[in-house]
């Protein structure tokens, strides 16, 4: 996941106006939340999932972004 986001920001950071998300990380009871603007990125563990459904949600706002490629690249990160 880290390698994919680093590559994505390096290659398309100027076209990514905003990104944010909540991720389920294997073997971690907490949500991982992240946000970014262009090439700036910040992410950290947040509170525990508790009884909430554990899902991954990512939002990218920008120009010239390929939705299918983003989805495929993200899917390749899943274990």
C-alpha positions in Angstrom: 0.0 0.0 0.0 2.8 2.4 0.9 4.7 1.7 -2.2 1.6 2.2 -4.4 0.7 5.5 -2.8 4.3 6.7 -3.0 4.4 5.8 -6.7 1.0 7.3 -7.4 1.9 10.6 -5.8 5.3 10.7 -7.5 3.7 10.1 -10.9 0.4 11.8 -10.7 0.6 14.1 -7.6 0.1 17.3 -9.6 -3.2 15.9 -10.9 -4.4 14.8 -7.5 -6.2 17.8 -5.9 -7.4 15.9 -2.9 -7.5 12.3 -1.6 -8.8 10.8 1.6 -9.7 7.4 2.9 -10.2 4.9 5.6 -8.4 1.6 5.4 -8.6 -1.7 7.1 -5.1 -2.9 7.8 -4.5 -6.6 8.4 -4.1 -7.6 12.0 -4.8 -4.0 13.3 -8.0 -3.4 15.2 -7.9 0.3 14.4 -8.9 2.2 11.3 -6.1 3.8 9.3 -7.2 7.2 8.1 -5.3 9.3 5.5 -5.6 12.5 3.5 -3.5 14.3 1.0 -3.3 17.3 -1.2 -1.3 17.1 -4.4 2.0 15.4 -3.3 1.5 15.9 0.4 0.2 12.9 2.4 -0.6 12.2 6.0 -1.9 9.0 7.5 -2.2 7.4 10.9 -4.1 4.8 12.9 -7.3 6.1 14.4 -9.8 4.6 16.8 -10.8 0.9 16.8 -13.4 -0.4 14.4 -15.6 -1.7 17.2 -18.8 -3.1 15.8 -18.6 -1.0 12.6 -18.2 -2.9 9.3 -14.5 -3.1 8.4 -14.3 -1.6 4.9 -11.8 0.3 2.7 -12.9 3.6 1.3 -10.8 5.8 -0.9 -11.7 9.1 -2.6 -9.5 10.8 -5.2 -10.4 14.2 -6.6 -8.3 15.4 -9.5 -7.9 15.6 -13.3 -6.7 13.0 -15.7 -7.2 10.2 -13.2 -8.0 6.7 -14.5 -10.6 5.2 -12.2 -10.2 1.7 -13.4 -6.4 1.8 -13.0 -6.7 3.3 -9.5 -9.1 0.5 -8.6 -6.9 -2.2 -10.1 -3.7 -0.9 -8.4 -5.5 -0.7 -5.0 -6.9 -4.2 -5.4 -3.4 -5.4 -6.0 -2.4 -4.1 -2.5 -5.1 -6.3 -0.8 -4.1 -9.4 1.1 
